[in-house]
């Protein structure tokens, strides 16, 4: 599943921190846009617990695409993956 927007995008220098809890991109902070910086962190935790992956493609000023891939059948049980802190 992919979700795409045509918003402000994410600056290249911020991409490495996108999945960190409470992280907010510098251009979002500068514009005083509301948010907690938890959405991608929580989403990634849920998706990886089910054996999946989350990918983000973004260009500042153009928009962002978030793609979630979850296998039909995980090689691990969701709780087992979460217990092992499985990340991709």
N, C-alpha and C positions, 0 to 999 in steps of 0.2 A: 504494500500500500504506500502511495506517495501523496504528500500534501504540499502544494506549492502556493506561494504568495508573491505578490509584486510589491512588497513593502520596501523598507529601507535597507535590507540586506545586512550582512555581518562583515565587519572589517576583517581583513586577512589576519591581522595581528591578534584577533580575539578568538579565532577558530579553535586553537589548541585547548582552550578552557571551556568550551561550550557545554560539556557534560558535568562540569563541577557544580556542586550544590551552591546556590545563591549567586552564581556568576551571572552578570548582566553585561552585554556588549557595551563598549564605550559610547557608541553612537546612540544607544537607547538611553543611557544615563544622561548624556548631554542634552537630549531632548525632553528629559523628565517624563518619560513614558512609564506608566505603572507596570508593576510585575514583581515577582519574588525571586526569579532566577531558579526556580525549582522544576519547571516543566520538562526540560530535556533530561535532567538527572533522574527524575522519577520514571519517565517513559523508558529510558534505557535500562533501568533496574528491572522493570516489569518485563520488557522484551527479552533481555538476556536470561532472565529466570526461566523463560520458556524456550531457550535455545536459539533465540533470534539475534538480529543485528539491527542497529539504527545507523543510518548514514545521513549526513547533512551536506548539501551543496549550496553555496551562497556566494553572491557577489554584491558588495556594497553598492547601494543605489539601484539595484536590479530586482532583488528578491531572494527568496530562500526556498529550497525544496528539501523536505525531510522524508526519507524513505525508511520504512519499517519492513523487515523480512522476518517472518516467523515460519519455521518448518511445520509441515502437516503433522509430523511426529518427531518429537524431540528425542535426542539420544540420552537425555537425562530427565529425571522427574523434575518439575519446577522447583520444588522445595530443595532438592539436592543441589541444583544449579545455584540457587540463591545462597545456600549454606557455604558453597565453595567460592562465592564472590565472582562467579564466571562473568568475564567481560570480554568484549571483542572490540 
